[in-house]
Amino acid sequence: MWQGLLLCSLLTAGGVGLADLPPLARAGISPLVLALALGVLAGNSPLAGRLSGAGPGLAFATRRLLRAGIVLFGLSLTWQQVGALGPRVLLLDALVIGAVLTTGYLVGTRLLGMDRETTLLTSAGSAICGAAAVLATESTIRSRPAAASMAVATVVLFGSLAMLLYPLLYPLLGMDEGLYGVYIGATVHEVAQVVAAGEAVGPDALTNAVIVKLVRVMLLVPFLLIVGQWWLHRRDTEDAGEAPARLAIPWFALGFVAMVGVNSLVALPAPLHEGLVHAGQLALTMAMAALGYETRLAKLRALGLRPFLLALTLFVLLLAGGGLASRVLMG
């Protein structure tokens, strides 16, 4: 156990240290992504063959620490924020998520011939909240590490592109600053990327972007409950004749909702609140490092360009369809 946890801790420290470097900090690259990259490098180096006892610690990080991080992520949101922009925001986010998930699954599995795991993870990351959604979905369906790593790579690539592109498009699209913030929050991948894009446009855009994005994050919970049941049903259908598998309820998603409630009703001391939020981020970063370490580049190469074509399709859908939906519902 200790070998794997020590390895994850070292990779996490490296990711956090790199994220603090000025060029990477200005680019908005999170420690989660850098820890994943360091994990992939370490897992495909000669070092991997010498750490045969790291397995239990890596498994603990990708399961227990991941779920703990998702639960503590709930302390970043309150019900008051959810209600601030009214019910139309909830409708907008639900529409965007539903459209991206449906389109992504159909395009990935039917047009591109991709496996269901990679397709679902890529679609979830694009639709909801980037790497955190990929990790939460991976924990629910128990997918292969290579599928999750590829999904994270695609959402980071196109989320970073969105972070740079959206401020440039602002003067051209004819939206006021507040509405443009809604558009950013409903369509950009990662929370950090939403903050960077909104801040580049203006304070009203930043405020609305963060609120809309956090409502979108909250919708991760019903998504996980639905996808868990659907995934189990598909697996039982394919394994006809075998004993039906037991539904794996993503309790960590319910814990996330509970933490949102705590953050809404209880005024935690600032040092405690900040410490819990940082603990959650640390747990997610260690899980990402473990996921990267267990990923083999040969499996990523076998997936080819299809996951990136899928992510590009979803990026265009978010850019165009999300802008139209934001105008119609919130304009």
N, C-alpha and C positions, 0 to 999 in steps of 0.2 A: 504493500500500500504506500509506504513512505517514499519509495523511489518515484512512483508516478506523480505523487503530489508535489514532491520537490522539483521534478522536471517541469510540471505545470507552473509552479511558482516562479522558476527561473525564466521561463518563456513569457510569463505575464509581466514580470519585472522588465524584461527587454522590450515588450510591446509598449508598456507605459512610458519607459524612458525614451523610446523613439518618438512616441506621440507628442512628447513635450519639446522636441526639437522644433525650432521656429518654422522651417519650411513645411514640415508635416503638420504642425499645428495650424498654420495659415490655410493649408489645404483641407482642413477639417477631417483628416483621417483618424479614425478612432483607435484606441488601444486594442479593441476586439479584433479589428481587421489585421493589425500588425502582429498581434499574438498568433492569429491563425497562420499568417505567412511564415513567421518564425517556426511555428510547429510543423508546417509542411517541410520546410528546409531541414529541420532536425530529424523528422521522421523518415526522410529519404536520404539521410547521410549515413556513413558507417557507424555513427553513434547509436543508431537504432538497434543494431544487432547486439550491442553490449548491455542493453537495458531490458533484459528478458523479464525482470521482475516488476516492470512498470505497469503492467496490465491492470491490476486491481485499482491502483490510484487513478489511472486514466479513466477507467469505467466509473469510478466515484465522481470524477469531475464532470464527465459528460452526462451523468444522470442526476446525482444529488445536488451538486453545486449549480448545475444549469437550472434546475427547478427552483432552488432557493433564490437564485438571481432573478428569475421571472417574478416570483412572489414579491420580492423587495422592490422590483421595478414599479409596483403599484403605488409606492409612496411618492411617485412623480406626478400623480394625477389626483384631482378632487372632483366630487360630483358637482360642485359649484362651477368648476371650469366647463364641465360637460354641458350644463344648462345655460351658460353665459350667452351663447350664440343662437339658442333656440333649437327646436326640433328639426328644422330644415338641415342643420349641419349633420345630424345623425342620419338623415335620409341621404344626403350627399355622400357621406363616407360609406354608407351601406351600399349605395349604387355603384360607387367606384370599386369597392372591394369585390362585389358580386360580378361586375362586368369583367374585371381583370382575371379573377379566378376562373370563371367560365371560359373566357376566350383563351387564356393560357393553357388550360387543360385540354381543350379541343385542338388547338393549334399544335401543342407539344406532342400529344399522343397520336393524333390522326394525320396531321400534315407533315410533321417532322419525324414521326416514328420514334419518339423518345420513350424511355421507361417512365412509369407512372411516378416513381419516387422523385426523380430529378425534376420532372414536370411540375409536380405539386409543390415541391420546395421552392423552385424558382418563381412560380406564380404567387405563392404566399409571401415571399420576400418582397416582390414587386407591389403586391396589393396592399400590404398591411404596414409593416415597420421594418423592412430590411432584414439585417442579420438576426435580430432578436426573434422575428417571426419564423425565420428558417430554423433557428435552434429550437424554438418551442414546438414547431411542427415535427421536426426530426425526433424530438423526445416523445411525441404522441404516436407516430407511426413506426418508430424504431427503424429508420432507414439506414442505408450504408453511409459511412463517413465520406466517401468520394462524392456521393450525390449532394450531401449538405455543403461540402467545400465548394463544389462547382456552383451551387445556387448562391452562396455567399459572394463568390467572385463576380457573378453577373450583376447582382443587385448593388454591389459596391461600385462597379464600373459605371453603370448607368445612373445610379444615384449621384455619383460625383459629377457626371456630365450634367445632370439636371441642376445641381447646385451652382454650376458655372453658367448655365444657359438661361435659367429663369430670370435673373436680374437683367440680363441683356435684352430679353424679350419684353420686359415691363413697359418701356416707352412705346412699344409697337402694337400692343394688344388693346389699348383703349380702356383698361379697367382702372377704377380708382384704387388707391393703395390698400384699403381695407379688404376689398373684394379680391385683389391679387394675393393678399395673404391667405385668404380662404383657399384659393386655387393652389397655392404652394403647399399648404398643409394637407390638402386632399390628394395630392398627386406625387410629391417627392418621397423618396424611399425611406431614408433614415431620419430619426429625430434630429441628430446633429446636423445633417444636411439641410433640413427644414429651417433650423435656427440660422445657419449661415446664409441661406438664400433670402429668408425674411429680413434679416438684419441688413443685408445689402440693399434692399428696396426701401425700408423705412420702419419707424417704430410701430405704426398701425399695422403694417403688413406682418411684422414680427409677432405681435400679440395675437392676431387672428390665426396666423400660421401655426403657432405652437398649440393653441387651443384645439383647432381642427385636427391637427396631427395626433394629439393625445386622445381625442375621441376615437380616432381611427385605431390607435393602439388598443383602446379598451375593447374594440370589436374583435380583437384577437381571441377573447375568451369564448364567445359563442361559436366562432369559427373552429376552435380546437374541439369543442364538444361535438359539433356536427361532423367534422372530418374524422374524428375518432370512431364514431358509429359507422360512418360510410366506409372507412377503410377496413374495419372489422367485417362488415357485411360482404365487401368485395373479396376478402381473403377467405371467408367461409364458403362463398359461392365457388371459388376456384378449387378449394380443397374439399369438394363434396365427398361425403362418406366418412370423413374424419370428424372427431368430436368438435363441436363449435367452440371457437375461442371465446374467452371471457372478455367482456368489454373493459378496456383500460380507460377509466375516467381520468382525465388530466386534472388531478386534484390541485396541482400547482396553479392552474388557471383560476380555480375558485379561490385559492389563497391570494392571487393577484387582486381579485375583486374585493376580498376582505381588507387588504392593505389600502385600497382606494377608499374604502369606508372609514378605516382608521384615520387616514390622512385628511378626510373630510370632516370628521367629527371631533378629533382629539388634537389639541395643539401640543405636539411633542416639543420638548426643548430643542432649540436649534442645533446644538452639537450632536444630540442623539439622532435627530432626523438626518442630518448631513452624514453622520457615521453609518447609518443603516443604508442610505442611498449609495454611498461609496462601497459598502460591503457587497451590495447587490451587483454593482458594476464590476467589482473584483471577481465575484463568483462567475459572472458571465464571461469575463475575459479568460479566466482559468479554463472554463468549459470550452471556449473557442480554441485555446492553445492545445488542449487535449484532442479536440476534433481534428485540428490540423496535423498533429503528430501521427494520428492513425490513418491519414490520407496518403495514398500512394499515387505518385504522378502518372504511373502507367495507366491507372484506372481513369484519371482525368483525361489523359490523351485519348483514351478509347471513346470518350463521349464526344470528341470532336467539337465542331463549331455550332452544333445544333442548339445547345443551351444558350449560347450568345445570340443566335438568331431569334430564339423565343423571347429572351429578355429585351432585345431590340424591338420586337413587335409590341410587347407590353409597354415599353417606354413610349413609343409613338401613340399607343392607345391612351396612356395617362396624359400625355402632352396635349393631344387634340381633343379626345373625348372628355377628359377631366376639365379642360377649359370651357367646353360647351356646357357641361353639366353645372359648373360653378356659376356661369352666367345665368342659366335658366332658373336654377333653384335659389340662388343667393343674390342675383343682380337686382 
